[in-house]
Structure formats: C-alpha cells, structure tokens
Amino acid sequence: MAHYELIVIGAGPGGYEAALHAAKLGKKVAVVEKREAGGTCLNRGCIPTKTLLHSSQIFHDAKHGAHAGIHTDDIRADMTEIFAYKREISQKLSSGIESLFKTAKIDFLRGTALITAPGAVRVTDAEGGANDYTCDDILIATGSVPSRPPIPGLEFAMTSDELLEGCDHLYRSIVIIGGGVIGVEFATFYSDLGCSVTLLEGMDRLLPNMDRELGQNLALILKKQGVQVCTRSMVDRLEQTPEGIAVHYTAKETPGCAVGEAVLCAIGRRAFRDGLFAQGLTPETNGHGLWVDEHYQTSIPGVYAIGDVSSPVQLAHVAAAQGAACVEHMAGLSAGVCMDAVPSCIYCRPEIAAVGLTEAEAKERGIPVKTGKCVMGGNARTVIADPGRCFMKVTAHAETGAILGAQLMCPNASDIIGQLGQAIANGMTPGQLLAAMRPHPTYEEALSEALENLASKL
C-alpha cells in the first residue's frame, strides 16, 4: 500500500496548484482525478467558454466591420471547426498540467476517489479495479457541477457542461435560463453568430450579485445586439413542442412563453461531493458545501477542502489561492487569502470586471463612502472600437480615502482590474494610484479620470 504525505482529490485549478505547491515544499504528493487534468475550468468552464467567445468575436468584428472599411460579405462560421479549436486548446493546456506533474514527481492516479477513513483513500479506475492508499493529509478539490432545480420538464434543457462537450452546431434559436455569468457569456456567443437568443432572469436585473449599473447597462447592450432580455421572469415548466422546446415563465404575474431549438439551464452550480465519503464518515456542511475552518480543514481531522466544494466564492483563482494557502498551513508556514480583493471577470462584450465592495454593499455595512466615475464616451480607444456604453467606477472610504472597490465595464477590463485589487489589499488611496502615469491611447486612461473624480470628493 503506497503512502503519501498528501493526496489531492481533484485536478482542477485548486487541486493542481495545491499539488504543485506541496511538491515544491518537498512533500510526496498524489493527485486523484477521474477525468481530464485541469478540471471543470480548463475542460468544461472558463477556458472553453473564452475560446468560443474568442471565435465568435472574430466573426462579429469581421461581419460588422463596414464602418471601419472592412467588408466581408461571404463570411461564415463553421461550428464544427470552432468546437474543434476549443477542444484543441483544452487538450493542450491539460497535457501541460500532466507534464508539470511528471516534472514535479507527482503521481497522477486516474480514477474515482473514496475517502474510507482519515488518511485513507481508495481509488477505483474505469475498469472497476480498486487500490488503497494512505496519507498524512487529504485535500478535497472536487469543485462543482451545474445545478438542476426541480422545474417540470427541465430534462429538455442542457447544462453548460453538456453544451460545451458536444453541441457543435449552430442553433437557429436558444433560450437561456439564468442571467448570471454563464448565461450572459453564452448569450454573447450565440448572438455574435446570428442565433436568436432569449435570456430569462428571475431577479430584477442581469448579474444580480454585482453592482446594479453593470447588469442594467449590459441588458441595454445585449438588447441592441438582438438578444431578448426578460428579467423578473420565473420559469414554471418546459415542454417539447413541434416548434421547439417551450419555456413557460411568469413575468410580473403575467404568463409568458419562449420557444427555442435548444434551452440552456445556467442558474448556478453546486458543490460536488457525491460519493466522496465512505459510510460512517459524515463531514459537517454549510449552506454552500463542506464546512471548513480558517485553515480549510473540514470537521474530519486531516481532511481539508478548498475551492468550489467549500467556498461560497466559486472562482478558479480563489480555488488556486486557497490551495496554496492550505498547503502552506500543512507545512507549518503562515499563509492566508485576502478575500476582500477577489476579482470577478465576465467575458461578455464589453468585458466586465469588479473587485471589492460596491457602493451599495459598503453602505449596507455602515461604511461611509465616496464614489468616482468615468463614462468613457470621450476615451479615444472606446470611440475607435465603439463597444457600447463603457464606464469605470471606483469607491473609497470617505474618511480614510482607502479604495474599497471598483467596477469596470469596457474592453480589456479583465486585464485592468488587477491593479485595483492590489490597491484594496494594500490600503491605497486614489492619490497613490494617480502617482502612476497611464499610457495614451488606452482604455486604462479612463481609470485616471475616475480616480481624479473620486479624489476631488475626499
């Protein structure tokens, strides 16, 4: 029976980063994974969706380039080739992770893990053969899977996993249930390619967990792109009809129906721990997954959990940061993750990126705040690209001047948000950020204007 200092269950961003970090610290490590290295993010989530959006933006920009002198009358999108490109990217990155495991002398155990006792893991391979392993510590990084609420007829709808794995043809029409991150990114992809898209969201705006202006502005932009956006619309049932799949919903007490060739259910994800623990092992849970303490240890000694399976913030970079911090703790080193500066990025068009508190969240906590904003109608890069209404908004503590949060909606927002996360983590003020010169012409120039506006109010 092989013994390891650490067995990591799950080879997604949290799992593989933790394993690599532990190996650097000199630990003997094994990683158990029943599917491809890279987990959901690399194979059925972040990377595949961004690859599809890259393809659809090329198509959209070429098709709508007449105003800039680009005419492509015979352009076409080949979905088989688009999805083949998506698979190529995922496979390349997945193979890269396996190579990193080999270089770090990490054993990659393919199969399904079962925690039979603290410090004991059984791995069952695809043929049914089982091997038992012992270890000092176990780190659970099994991630999450799409949620399927008990809506009648929902079996007619696809999840994002199912869509990404095999739906490589262009639908004439699609109904997307859920106006969160997954829903708006797929709405962007399909509308780019000329598909008729209906987007249903039960709350009063898109992206209901983010700053109100972001969701409202995005709805206006999507509508201009031809997407039918229906908020305050609760889905009642689905049924198969000769015209397609009918989604019956209620909007403001009024019944409605949207029909599509396909339906995507994109209403969130749930922590995945199915079949992970042997009978008699019952870890504590909370509202979103496994309960963990400040060091990511579950209620079972020596068993830790990071990422989507235990964290309320389901983001790949959060899982990776928690994995590294957890391993540091196991090694007796001081480590932690600053959850006050977690960036969130949405790859719609224009991009959305946010970090820290919104103005409304700060006020709910009783924090006095001031906000500076720049609407980017005069920004040169924005005028050239014409991506729709763009803005940057920064919030700071009204008394100390420390930056508390920021919301960006513009091209390349995902590449700009990092500096604002650093500012929050280090208690920086608008004046300190303004000390750095920003190049011209860039979208980033608007940040200086928002900061100057904020500084004038402090």
N, C-alpha and C positions, 0 to 999 in steps of 0.2 A: 504494500500500500504506500503510494507516494505521499510525501509530506511537504507542504509549502508553508512559508511564513504568511503568505496572503493569497487567498483565492478570490478573484473578482468575478462576479456573475453579471455578464452583460458587457459587450464590446462596443458600446456607443461612446459618445464624446466623454461622458463622465467616467465610464469604465476603462477605456483605453488610456485616457490621460492619467488616471489614478495608477494603473498598472505600470505605465512607463515611468512615472514619478517614483513609484516604490522601487522599481528596478534600479533607478539611478541612485537611490539611497542604500543599495546593496541587498535588498530583500529578494528571496526566491519566490517568484510570482507565477501563478497560472491564471488564465482568463478562460471562462466558460461562455460559449456563445453558440446558440442553435442555428443561427442564420449567418448573414454576412458580417464581417468586421465593419465597424462604423455605425451599426445600429440603425434606428429609425432615421436619425438626422441625415446620415450620409446616403442611405438607400431608399427611404420612403418618406422623407421630410424635407428638411432645409435645402440640401444640395440639389435633389431632383427638381423641386419646385423652382429654385432660382435658375437652374439650367433651362427649364421650359420657358420661364419669363424672359431669359436672355434671347431665346429663339423668337418668341412672339414679339419682343420689342424690335428686333431687326426687321421682322416682317412689317410691323406697324409703321416704323420710321420710313421704310422704303415706300410703302403704299401711300403714305401721307406726306411725301416729300416735295410735292409740286410747288409749294410756296417757296422752297429753297432751290428750285431749279432742277430737282431730281424727279424724273418721270419713269415709272415702271408699270406700264400698262398690262404686261403679261405675267406679273409676279404671282407665285402660288406657294402655298405652304404644304409640305408633304409631312403628314403626321407620323408616318412610319419612320421617316428619317429623323424627325425631331425626337421621337421617343428612343430611337437607336442612339442618338447623340447623348441623351440623358443617361442611358444605361452605360455608355462608354465612360462618361465622366465618373459615375458612381463606382464602376468596377475599377477604374484607375486609382481612385482615392482609397478604396477598400483594400486593394492589393498593396498600396503603400503602407497602410497600417499593419498588415501582416508582416511586411518586410521589417518594419520598426520593431515588432515583437521578436522576430528572429534575431535581429541585431542586438536587442537588449536581453536575449536569452530568456524570454518569457514563453512559457508553454501555452499554446493555444489549443484548448480542449473543445472540440466540436460536439455539441450535444445539449440536452436539456438538464439543467441543474435541479437537484432536490437537496435542501438542507435537512439532513437527517438528525443532526444534533449540533450544539455549539462546537465549532471546529471540525465538522464532518460534512462532506458534500459528496453526493452520488451523481455521476454524470451518465446519462443514458443516450447512446448515439441513435442515428436514424434507423439502424437495423434492430434496435432493441437491446443491444449489448450494454451492460452497465459496469462502471468502475467506481470504486470508492476511494476518496482522497481525504486526508486530514490536513489541518492547517492551524496556525495560531489565530488568524483573524479571517473573517469573511466580509467582503464588501459587496452589497447588493446595488447594482446599477442597471436594473431591468427596464427602466423607462416607463413609457405609457403607450396606450393604444387608443384609437378613436372611440368616443362614447356613442352608444346607441340607446337613446331613451325609448321608453315603451309607447311609441306612437304607432297606431294601427297602420299597417302597410309599409312600414319603414324598410322591410326587406327588399323593396323595389329600388331603394336608393343605394348608391355606392358610398363607401368611406374614401377619404383621401388616400389611404393605403391601397385600396383596390383600384382606384383611378390611376395612380402612379405606376402600378405594377403591370397593367395590361390594356388600358383603354386607348390604344394608339390609332384612333381615327377621329376625325373632326365631327362633332355633333352639330346638327342644324340648330338645336336649341338645348339649353340646360337650365335647370332650376337648382339654385344653391341655397341650402337651408343653413343659415348662420352667417352673420355679418362681422365675424371676428377676423383674426389674422388670416386663417386658412381660407375662409370664404372670399375675402376681398382679393387675395392673391390669385385664386383660381378665376374669379370674375374678371380680373385684369387679363389673364392669359387667354381665356376664351373670347372675350370681347375684342382683343387685339386681332384675333384670327377670323373675325366676322361671324362668330356664333351668336345667336340670340340668347342673352343671359337675363334671368330673373333672380334677384338676390333678396331673400327673405330674412328679416331680423326681428326677433321678438321684442327687443328693447326699443327705446325711442330714437336711437341713432346707431350708425355703424361704429365699430370699435368701442363698445360701451364701457370698456375698462380703461380707456385712455382719455386724455383731455377732450372735452366736448367739441372744441373747434376742429380738431383733427377729423373726427367722424363726420361732422356736418360738411366740412369742406370736401372730404373725399366723396361723399354722396353726390354733391353737385358735379364733381369732375366725372364720376362714373356715369351719371345720367347723360352728360354731354357726349360720352363715348358710346352711348346707346344702351347702357345697362338699365333695366327696370329695377329700381331700388324700392323695396317695400319694408318700412320699419313699423314697429308696433304690430307685427304680424305673427301670430302664434299658429303654428302648424297643428291641424287637427287629425288629418289622416292622409294617406296616399292610396291611390288605386291605379291599376293598369287599364288604359282605355285604348280604343283603336287609334286615337290621335297621339298617344304617348302616355307618359306617366303623369297623372293629375295630382297636384299637391293642393289639398284643400286647407285653407287657413282662415283665421278670423282677424280682421284689422279694425280696431276701434269699434268692436261689437258688430261689424259688418262682414259677412262671409265673402271670401274670395277664392279664386282658383287659378293656379298657374300650371301650365302644361309644358313638359319638355321631353325631348327624346331621351334625356338622361336626367337623373337627380343626384346631386352630391349632398351628403349629410356632413356638415362641417360645424358641428356645435360643441367642439371641445374634445379633450382627451382625458382618460382616467389612468391612474397609477396601475401598472401591470405587476401583479404578484401572484397570478393564478398558478396553483400547483407548486409553489416555490418551497413551502414548508411541509415537512412530514407531519403526520397525525400526532397530536400531542404538543407540537411547537406552535404556540399562538402568540405572535408578537402584538404589541399594542398598536392601534391605528388612530388616526385623527380624521378630520374632515376631508382630507385630500389624498391620504396614503399612509405609509408606515410612519409611526411616531419615532422621532429621533431627538436626542439631547443636543446640547450646543457643540458636541464633538462628533455628531452624526451617528452615535451609537443607538441602536434600537433597544427595546426592553429586554432583549436577549443578550447577555454579556458576550462580547467578542464578535457580535454581528452588527455591521454598520450598513447604512443606506444613504445614497446621495442621488441627486437628480430628480427626475420626474416622479419616481416611485415614492419619494418622501417630501419633496419640496413643493410649496404652493406656486412657486415661480417656475414654469416649465419652459426653460430655455437651455439650449445646448451649452452656451458659455457659462451659465450658472452651474450646470452639472460638472463641467470641466474644472471650474474653480473649486467647487465643493470636494471633488475627488482628490485634487492636490492637497487641499487643506486637511482632509480626513487622513490621508497617508502621512502628512507631516505630524499630525497628532499621534498616530500609531508609533512613529519613530521617536516620540518624546520631544518633538520640536514645537515651538509656538507658531500657530497659524490660525488664520480666520478669513472669512469672506465678508467684505463690506457690501451688505445688501441694500445700503442706501444709494448706491450708484450703479445699479444694474441697467444697462442699456437695452432697449427693445427696438427692433427694427422690422419694418413691414415693406416688402418689395413690390408695392403697387406703383403706379405712375402718376404723380411724382412720388418718390420714396417718402416714408415717414420714419422718424427716429425720435425716441424720447428717453429721458433718464431722470431719476429723482422724482420729486413731488410736483404735481400740478398745482396751480394756484388754488383750486377748489380743495384739494387734499390738504394743503397747508392750512387753509382757513378752518377746515373741519377739526384739525388738531390744535387750533387756537394759536397758531404761529402767525405773527404779523408779517405780511409780505408786500413786496412791490414787484411789478412785472414790466419788463421792457420788450417791445415787439418791433419787428421789421416786416412789413408786407413788401414782397420782392418785385413789385411792378417796375421798379427802376433799375434793378440789378441787370447788368449787361448780359451775363450768361443766361439769365432767365428770359430776357427779351429774345435772345437768339434762338433758344430751344423751344420756347413757348409751350411749357408743360402744363399750363393751367395756373390757377392762383397758388402762389407759394408764400410761405412765411416762416419766420423763426421767432420763438418766444422764450424768454429766459426769466426765471423767478428767483428772487433773493430775499433773505431775511431783512425785514425793514429796519431793524436796529443794528445788527452786526454787519450787514452787507454781504454775508456769505451766500454764495449761489446754492440754491436748494433743488432746482430742477430746470429742465429745458425740453421744449417740443419743437421739432423741425419738420417741415413738410416741403421738400424741394429735391431736385435731383442730387444724388450723392449724399443724401442726409445720413445714410448708414456709415459713411466714411468720415463725417464731420463730428458726429455725436461723441466720439471718444474723448476729445479734449474737454468736453463739458462734464463727463463722468469723472475725469481726473480733477477738475476744479471742485466738484462736490466732495470727492474723497479727501481732498486736501484743504477744505475750508476756504477756497479762494474767493475773491471778490471780483466784480466786474472790472474795476480798475486794474487789477493784476492781470486779467485776461487781455485787457486792452493794451497792455505794455508790449504785446507781441504784434508785429506787423503781418497783415494778411495780403497775399498776392492778388494782383488785378490782371485780367478779369477772372473772378471765380465766384461760385455760389457762396463760398465761405465769407466773402466780404460783407454779406448781409448780417452775419453774426456780430461784426463790429458795430453796425448801426443799432442792432437790438441791445447790445451791451451799453452803448453810449446813451440810448434812451433810458435804460434801467438806471445807469449811474446818475443821471440827472434828477432822478426821483429819490435817491437815497441821501 
